[in-house]
Amino acid sequence: MFCCRAKSETFSPLHRLFAVALVLLLVLIGLAPVQAHERSINSDTWFGIANEGFDPVSYFVDGEAHAGRETYRFEWGGVTWQFRSAHNKELFAQSPNAYIPSYGGYGAYGMAQGYRTNINPFAYLLTDGRLYLFASEESKSTWTQNMIGHRHLADQNWLSVAKGEN
């Protein structure tokens, strides 16, 4: 009668190291989205780029949205901001709070509804020295129909979101 017996195999140190590295990588990949959503500033999940890579200063200085460049980066608030020019980067560095979008760059109308939304950098409103970003032109239009009421709700909701309660 033929009987099978398992051959005793041992893993080399290199195989063990590879297995441990693979497990750690999978854990880190799994945690990355959770860590990104805990931020009070809306940013890219993997690279931590704020404002979809658009220059927040350009809304104020140029009156329109412009993509930032990797050449002009600045770390602030736990995320990376990109700028169109060295001048805009310097303006931001001198006074970041003057240029960061309201509600940490999450969609303003979504914040009024009590949740975070990503944004379309071309759907924005600059009023009373504040930059509001929106998920779409439709949400921007809805916001403007009752701007005072929506702003009040968004301001209230932002307090709990910024604290990590929402």
C-alpha positions as CSV (number, residue, x, y, z in Angstrom):
1,M,0.0,0.0,0.0
2,F,1.3,3.4,-1.0
3,C,1.0,6.1,1.6
4,C,1.6,9.8,1.2
5,R,3.5,11.6,3.8
6,A,3.9,15.3,3.8
7,K,7.4,16.4,3.2
8,S,8.4,18.7,6.0
9,E,9.3,22.0,4.5
10,T,10.7,25.0,6.2
11,F,10.6,28.5,4.9
12,S,13.8,30.3,4.4
13,P,14.3,33.7,6.2
14,L,13.9,35.4,2.8
15,H,10.4,33.8,2.4
16,R,9.4,34.8,5.9
17,L,10.6,38.4,5.4
18,F,8.6,38.6,2.1
19,A,5.5,37.2,3.9
20,V,5.8,39.8,6.7
21,A,6.3,42.6,4.2
22,L,3.3,41.5,2.2
23,V,1.1,41.5,5.3
24,L,2.3,44.9,6.4
25,L,1.6,46.3,2.9
26,L,-1.9,45.0,2.9
27,V,-2.6,46.4,6.3
28,L,-1.2,49.8,5.3
29,I,-3.3,49.8,2.1
30,G,-6.4,49.0,4.1
31,L,-5.8,51.8,6.5
32,A,-4.9,54.5,4.0
33,P,-8.5,55.5,3.1
34,V,-9.5,55.5,6.8
35,Q,-6.7,57.9,7.7
36,A,-7.5,60.2,4.7
37,H,-11.1,60.5,5.7
38,E,-10.1,61.4,9.3
39,R,-8.5,64.6,7.9
40,S,-10.3,67.8,8.3
41,I,-8.9,68.9,4.9
42,N,-10.2,67.3,1.7
43,S,-7.3,65.6,0.0
44,D,-6.3,62.8,-2.4
45,T,-6.4,59.5,-0.5
46,W,-3.0,58.2,-1.7
47,F,-0.9,61.3,-2.1
48,G,-2.4,63.8,0.3
49,I,-2.9,66.5,-2.4
50,A,-5.4,69.1,-1.3
51,N,-8.0,70.8,-3.5
52,E,-7.7,68.2,-6.3
53,G,-4.3,69.7,-7.1
54,F,-5.7,73.1,-7.9
55,D,-4.2,76.4,-6.7
56,P,-6.4,77.8,-3.9
57,V,-4.8,81.3,-4.3
58,S,-5.7,81.5,-8.0
59,Y,-9.4,81.8,-7.1
60,F,-8.7,85.0,-5.3
61,V,-5.9,86.4,-7.4
62,D,-7.0,85.4,-10.9
63,G,-10.8,85.0,-10.3
64,E,-10.7,81.5,-11.7
65,A,-9.5,77.9,-11.0
66,H,-6.1,77.0,-12.2
67,A,-4.3,73.7,-11.7
68,G,-1.3,73.8,-9.5
69,R,2.1,72.5,-10.5
70,E,4.3,69.9,-8.7
71,T,7.1,72.5,-8.8
72,Y,5.3,74.8,-6.4
73,R,4.2,72.7,-3.4
74,F,3.7,73.6,0.2
75,E,2.9,71.4,3.1
76,W,0.3,72.8,5.5
77,G,-2.5,71.3,7.6
78,G,-1.2,67.8,7.1
79,V,-1.7,67.9,3.3
80,T,0.2,69.1,0.2
81,W,-1.0,72.2,-1.6
82,Q,0.0,72.9,-5.2
83,F,0.3,76.3,-6.8
84,R,0.3,77.8,-10.2
85,S,3.3,80.1,-9.4
86,A,6.0,80.8,-6.9
87,H,4.1,84.1,-6.1
88,N,0.9,82.2,-5.2
89,K,2.8,79.7,-3.1
90,E,4.4,82.6,-1.2
91,L,1.0,84.3,-0.6
92,F,-0.4,81.1,0.8
93,A,2.7,80.5,3.0
94,Q,2.3,83.9,4.5
95,S,-1.4,83.5,5.3
96,P,-2.9,80.0,4.6
97,N,-6.2,80.7,6.4
98,A,-6.9,83.5,4.0
99,Y,-6.9,81.1,1.1
100,I,-8.0,77.6,2.2
101,P,-11.5,76.8,1.0
102,S,-14.4,76.8,3.4
103,Y,-15.2,73.5,5.1
104,G,-11.7,72.2,4.5
105,G,-12.3,72.0,0.8
106,Y,-15.2,69.6,1.0
107,G,-18.3,70.5,-1.1
108,A,-20.2,73.3,0.6
109,Y,-23.7,72.1,-0.3
110,G,-22.9,68.6,0.9
111,M,-21.6,70.0,4.2
112,A,-25.0,71.9,4.5
113,Q,-26.7,68.5,4.1
114,G,-24.4,67.1,6.8
115,Y,-21.9,65.1,4.9
116,R,-18.5,65.4,3.1
117,T,-18.4,65.4,-0.7
118,N,-15.5,65.7,-3.1
119,I,-15.4,68.7,-5.3
120,N,-15.2,69.8,-8.9
121,P,-12.6,72.6,-8.7
122,F,-14.4,74.5,-11.5
123,A,-17.7,74.6,-9.5
124,Y,-16.9,77.4,-7.0
125,L,-18.2,80.6,-5.5
126,L,-16.1,83.4,-4.0
127,T,-18.2,85.6,-1.7
128,D,-17.5,87.7,1.4
129,G,-13.8,86.7,1.2
130,R,-14.6,83.0,1.4
131,L,-14.1,80.3,-1.2
132,Y,-16.8,77.7,-1.5
133,L,-16.3,74.6,-3.6
134,F,-19.0,72.3,-4.9
135,A,-19.4,68.8,-6.2
136,S,-21.1,70.1,-9.3
137,E,-22.7,73.2,-10.9
138,E,-26.1,71.9,-9.8
139,S,-25.1,71.8,-6.1
140,K,-23.7,75.3,-6.5
141,S,-27.0,76.5,-8.0
142,T,-29.0,74.9,-5.2
143,W,-26.6,76.5,-2.6
144,T,-27.1,80.0,-4.2
145,Q,-30.9,79.7,-4.0
146,N,-30.7,79.9,-0.2
147,M,-27.1,80.9,0.5
148,I,-27.6,82.3,4.0
149,G,-29.6,79.2,5.2
150,H,-27.2,76.8,3.6
151,R,-24.1,78.6,4.9
152,H,-25.6,78.5,8.4
153,L,-26.2,74.8,8.2
154,A,-22.8,74.1,6.7
155,D,-21.1,76.2,9.3
156,Q,-22.9,74.2,12.1
157,N,-22.1,70.8,10.5
158,W,-18.5,71.8,9.9
159,L,-17.9,72.2,13.6
160,S,-18.6,68.5,14.2
161,V,-16.8,67.3,11.0
162,A,-13.7,69.3,11.9
163,K,-13.7,67.7,15.4
164,G,-14.0,64.3,13.8
165,E,-17.4,63.6,15.1
166,N,-18.9,63.1,11.6
